[in-house]
Amino acid sequence: MTEQENQEAAPRRGVASAQVNIAGSAGGRVFAVQSGTQNIHSNRSDVPYRVEPYRLDSSELRLKSEIQSPSALLSSRLQVVPFIGRSNELSLLAEWRDNPAHPLGFMLVHGPGGQGKTRLAAEFSRLSEQAGWNIATARHDSEMAPKIDAAEMARDRHGVLIIVDYAEQWPERDIVQLAHDLKDRDPAQIRVVLLARARDWWWPMLATELAKAGFSSNEMALGPLAVTLQERTAAFVTAKDSFAATLGVANADQIPDPDMTDNVWSQALVIHMAALVAVYSVRENQDLPAKPSDLASYLLSRERDSWQAAYANKRREEALAAVRESVDSYRQLATADPAYEPNLASTLNNLAIQLTIHGRREEALAAVNESVNSYRRLATVDPAAYEPNLASALNNQGRVLSTSGRREEALAAVRESVDSYRRLATVDPAAYEPNLASALNNLSNRLSEQGQRQAAVEVSREAVRILRSLVATSPTEFASDLSTALNNLGTRLAEAGEHEEAFNVATEAVAAYRRLSNSPAVETGLASALNNLGVRLAELGRHDQALLVAREATEVRRKLANENPDAWLPDLAGSLNNLGIRLADIGRHEEALAATTEAVDVYRRLADVNPDAWLPDLAGSLNNLGIRLADIGRHEEALAATTEAVDVYRRLADVNPDAWLPDLAKGLRGFAWVRAVASGDDLDEALNAVEESIEIYNGLVRTQSSTFLEERRQARELARRITGRLG
């Protein structure tokens, strides 16, 4: 049989999102079109954008926000700072929108990043809604964006208004296709506002194509929000008062106006950043940054604190939302001024981490690749300043590539990260040895995935040696890192067949976690180490002790899940999965079934909410549930569970074969075993499943060498046994 056991040393995996459709209507609609990742608009499969509701009222979002991160406070979407000015631009847009002479029209609004194009679009959408137009949003599939549920559009509206943000990133053909699709679906008045940073060569060409489709074309150059010193002062005061009210700072009137004579202060975003920093400085009695260029670094530091607080408390959705907002803000700044490129690269690196946690692997890979490319350019010009950042981004890139099934590329990225950190640690060991140890841990995981078991052990040993040395001088700072490295080393040793030493190291990891101060983070680390220690004990045939350890891991995680189910239920399900295996090892099959059933129930609830992140874990637990049911003779239910597991893995493998074919092969082995047990003499279906599994493993062995040799051997042995029963 093939059970799927949780050994905890790598991030969880997910799969691309399902599509969401938006209902059409006979009346007019307003759509705001922004960048995105899904292909959703109609029943056709080749449409490169999706249409969604456009949220005009941010009050509910603001009430839900517990982070109050700088990026959220600065977000044009949340509108913490009310819209001011631009009366001439709004009048011109309204006149264009309501002109009956041209029922089909495009308007290009262009201006530098940070100028306020998105805020203008939001205000224009709000006013258009009041004037009787529907509001929605659509996103192109070329850029990362969160999914929003679709909604029915009202039928008693004037026309369709489309606001396309980052229009210069759309291929010309896709904007033309959008125009044709809207014209075909709704022949009422159609207005499309394209927001772009520059009027470039693409616009005349696009205007020509739109004219062929029957659309008129206009354009508006968006100038600075605040040209005069008086306008800048008014914008600063408005932003300062808004941030002070949101953050509960009562003495905002004591904040002096900065010197805003330089032209950099013409940008709305720079003014808002300065106002936010000023409010922070009063609230916390800190000195203001000396120059406008220092504002971004100050806010990025606070942004990281927000991400870490949300992540530490497993507020995953909040953490992801905060990092997205930060990326949007720094992208605007970096577009207007390349000096902000390092800030953008840093936030992209963190966005990739959050997207990986959510199972959004393609988006995560796009984010981390952009971060690596940016840091590589920066490090070429100034290696002393940016090589550490490049090494960090490469380390993260390796993790993301691994979750996408691109294991050879993942190994190459992490090797480069280790090489960089090794050079840096040679010059400054105190600063970079901790980073080197972290990269080595990651490298050991990547080597293991490639079947290089002994090399993975040696690399993991080096990480432990470095951390032991660091703990000797700074035990408080590095004890947790050493515990994690020991936990990882135990798994690597077991994979290399060194089971006694693996047990000893796993025991040390548990003891190390027990010595740490109690906190949710330490408790979950302890549960992880206990989880792996239970596996090590089972490998040595010490099943009773393995069960005791697995029970303790489950109890720790149940306590955490009771206190914060959103944060810790996934970890509880993993421990329940392993507890079921430990109970089955000693013949306590009814209890094993109960634990595994609970794991399936938890994963199913999680997958209903976030299929990207949790469908793979659901499939693994269903595979185990089938085996538990077969153990007690409930064969029909066992077949249903393993069939569902195979169906899930097959869907995942269809989307990303590199990542999920190994799991499909494993699921087919589980199904074949259950089918053989349940079928009596009718074993054809079981043999077909295991032969498909072997065929998959043959392909994996050809491309990934020894990584899957043992799994293929097990599949061939199962096929031999089934064939033997067939005679």
C-alpha positions, 0 to 999 in steps of 0.5 A: 500500500502507499500511504502519504505521510507528512514530513515537515521541511518544505512549504505546502503546495497549491495549484492555479485558480479556477475561473470565475464568470460574470453575468451579462445583461441587456442594459449598460454596465461600467467595467473597470479593467485592471491587470490580473491573472485569470482568463475570464469574460465569456464562455470562450477559453482564449479570452486574455482577461476577466471581468469582475465587480469594481468596489467603490465603497472601501468602508467594509474593507477598512473595517476588516483591516487589522494591519493598518500597514503603510501600503494599505493606508496609501492605497488608492483603492482604500481611499484613506485620503479623500480625493481632492482636486482634478475638477477640470479633468473630471468635467472633461471626462464626464463630457466625453462620457455623456456625448451621444454623438459617439456611442463607442469611445476610447480615452487614453489618460496618461501620466507618470507613476504616482501622478494619481491616475488610479485615484482619478479613475476611482473618483470618475467611477464613483461619479459615473455610478451616481450618474446611472452607470454600472461599476465592475472591474476586469483584469488582464492575465499578464499581471498578478492580481487577487480574485474577486467574486463575480456579480450580476450587473443591473439591467437599467443602466445608461452604458458601459464604462471600462477603466483599463489600468496599466494599459501599456502592459496590454498587447494591442490585440487584447484591447482590440479584442476587449472592444469587440467582445463588449460591442458584441455582448452589449451594443449600448453606449461603451466608454473605455478609459485607458490609464497608462504611464506614457503616450507611446508608439502603441497608442496611434497604432491602437487608435487605428485598429479601434477606429476599424472596430467603430470606436472613436479615440481621445486622449488626456495628459494628466499633469501633476496634482499639486503644481503650486506650493499652495496646492502642495500644502493643501494636499499635505494637510488633507493627507496628514489629517486623514492619516492622523484620524485613521491612526488615532493621532490627536496632535496632528496639528503640531506637524509642520509642513515640509519644504515642498519647493522641489518638483518631486512634491508635485506627485500625489503619492510622494505628498501622501508618503510624507504625510504618513511618515510625519504622522508616524513620527509624532505618534512614536516620537521619532525624527522625520527622514531628512529627504523625500528619497528616504521616505520609501525606506522608512515606510518599507521598514514599517511594512515588513513589520506589518507583514511579519506580524500578520504572518506570525499570527497566521493572518494569511489573507491580511498579510497577502493583501498588505504585500500586494498594496506595497507592491502597487505603491512601490511600482508606481514610485519605481516607474517615476523614479528608478531610485525606488527599484530596490524597494519594489524588488524587496516587496516582490520577494515578500509577495512571492512568499505570501503567494506561495503560502496561498498556493498561487504558484504561477503568480509567486513565480512571476513575482520572485522572477521579477525580484531576482531580475531586478536585484541582478541588474542592481548588483551588476552596478553595485555588488557591495550593496545588492549582492545580499539582496540577490542571494535572498531573492535567489533562495526564495526563487528556489523554493517557488520553483520547487513548488512549481515542479521545476526542480532542476532550476530550483536547485540551480537558483539555490546553489547560486544563493549559497555561493553568494552567501558563502562569499559574503560570510567569508568577508563578514561571518557575523552578518552572513553566516545565519543567511548561509545556514538558511540557504544551506537548509534550502539547498539540502531540500532541493538536493533531496528532491533530485535524489542526491540523498548523501549530498543533501545530508552533507549540506544539512550537516553544514547548516547545523554546524554553522548554527551550533557555532552561532548558538554557542555565542548567541543562544537566544538569537539562534536557538530556534534556527538550530532546532529547525535545522536539526529537524531538517537534518533528521529527515535528510538522514532518514532518506539516506537510510541512516535511521539510527542517526536520524532518530538521534537528531530528531530526538535532539530537535524535539529537546531543543524546541522544548528548551525554547520559551513558550509561544505559538511559533515555538509550539508549532515548531515542537509539533513539527519536530514531534511529527518527524520524530514519530516517523523516525521511531516508526522506521525503527519499528518502535511503533508504541513510542511512535504513537505516543509522540504522534499523539503529543504532536496532535494535542499540541496542534489541537490546542493551537487550533482551538485558540486560532482555527484559521491559523492552525487547522491545517497543521492539525490536519497534518498531525491527524494524518500521521496519527492515523498511520501510527494507529494503523501500524499497531492494528488499532484500525477503528481509531486510525479511521477516526483520525484520518476521517477528521483530517479529511474533513479539515482539509475538505473545509480548507479546500472549499475556501482555498482550493489552490492551497489545500486540494493537494493535501485533501487528495493525500488524506483521501488516499490514506482514508481509502487505505484505512477503510480497506483495512476494516473491509469497507471496500466500496467507501475505500474505492470512493475515497481513493478514486476521488484522490486520483481524480484530484491529482489528475486535475492538478497534473493536467494543469501542472504536470511537472509539479503533480505527476509524482503525486498522481503516480502515488495516488494511482498506487494507492487506488490500485492497492485498494482496488486489488483488495476489494476486487477478488479475482477481478483485478484488471482495473487495479493492474491498469492503475498500477501500470499507469503509475509505473509508466509515469515513474518511467518518465520521471526517472528518465528526466530526474535520474534516481529521484523516483527509483524507489517509488518505481520499484514499489509500484513494480512490486505491487504490479508483480503481486497483482499479476501473481494473483491473476495467475 
